[in-house]
Amino acid sequence: MARVALSGALLCRSLAEAERVAALLPEHIRLTRAEPGCLRFHVARAADDPTRFEVEELFADAAAFHAHQARTAASRWGRETRGLRRDFTVTGLPRETGP
């Protein structure tokens, strides 16, 4: 099975919004790193832009990645960051096949 990687940025609209994200991050990081199949999970504020968070994720396979996405969507992190712009690239997912 292929590993799945996600990289990119979470973009806040204001410094106040970025501070709210920063306050939520420790719990989100802790929960994600404890997930089965999470090989690496790193989120850090960009040095040159305090409203931008750089994201690097690596999961053992597509199942672990999808489980992470589901857990995240149902979490406080997911609810409170739902409207934020995400500029992510995901590699390693199998291509969807059509009918």
Backbone hydrogen bonds, N-H to C=O, Kabsch-Sander energy under -0.5 kcal/mol:
donor,donor_aa,acceptor,acceptor_aa,energy
4,V,59,F,-2.2
5,A,91,T,-2.4
6,L,57,E,-1.9
7,S,89,T,-2.2
8,G,55,V,-1.8
9,A,87,D,-1.8
10,L,53,F,-2.6
11,L,9,A,-0.5
11,L,85,R,-3.0
12,C,10,L,-0.6
12,C,51,T,-3.1
18,A,14,S,-2.0
19,E,15,L,-2.2
20,R,16,A,-1.8
21,V,17,E,-2.2
22,A,18,A,-2.6
23,A,19,E,-1.8
24,L,20,R,-1.4
25,L,21,V,-1.6
28,H,24,L,-1.7
29,I,25,L,-3.1
30,R,26,P,-2.3
31,L,27,E,-2.7
32,T,28,H,-2.3
33,R,29,I,-2.7
34,A,30,R,-1.0
35,E,32,T,-1.7
38,C,35,E,-1.7
39,L,37,G,-0.7
39,L,58,L,-2.8
40,R,58,L,-1.9
42,H,56,E,-2.9
44,A,54,E,-2.1
46,A,49,D,-0.6
46,A,52,R,-3.1
49,D,46,A,-0.7
52,R,49,D,-1.9
53,F,10,L,-2.5
54,E,44,A,-3.2
55,V,8,G,-2.8
56,E,42,H,-2.6
57,E,6,L,-3.0
58,L,40,R,-2.7
59,F,4,V,-3.0
60,A,37,G,-2.9
65,F,61,D,-2.1
66,H,62,A,-3.0
67,A,63,A,-2.3
68,H,64,A,-2.1
69,Q,65,F,-2.4
70,A,66,H,-2.3
71,R,67,A,-2.6
72,T,68,H,-2.9
73,A,69,Q,-2.4
74,A,70,A,-1.5
75,S,72,T,-1.5
78,G,72,T,-0.8
79,R,75,S,-2.4
80,E,76,R,-2.9
81,T,77,W,-1.6
82,R,78,G,-0.6
82,R,79,R,-0.5
84,L,81,T,-1.8
85,R,11,L,-1.1
87,D,9,A,-3.1
88,F,86,R,-0.6
89,T,7,S,-2.8
91,T,5,A,-2.8
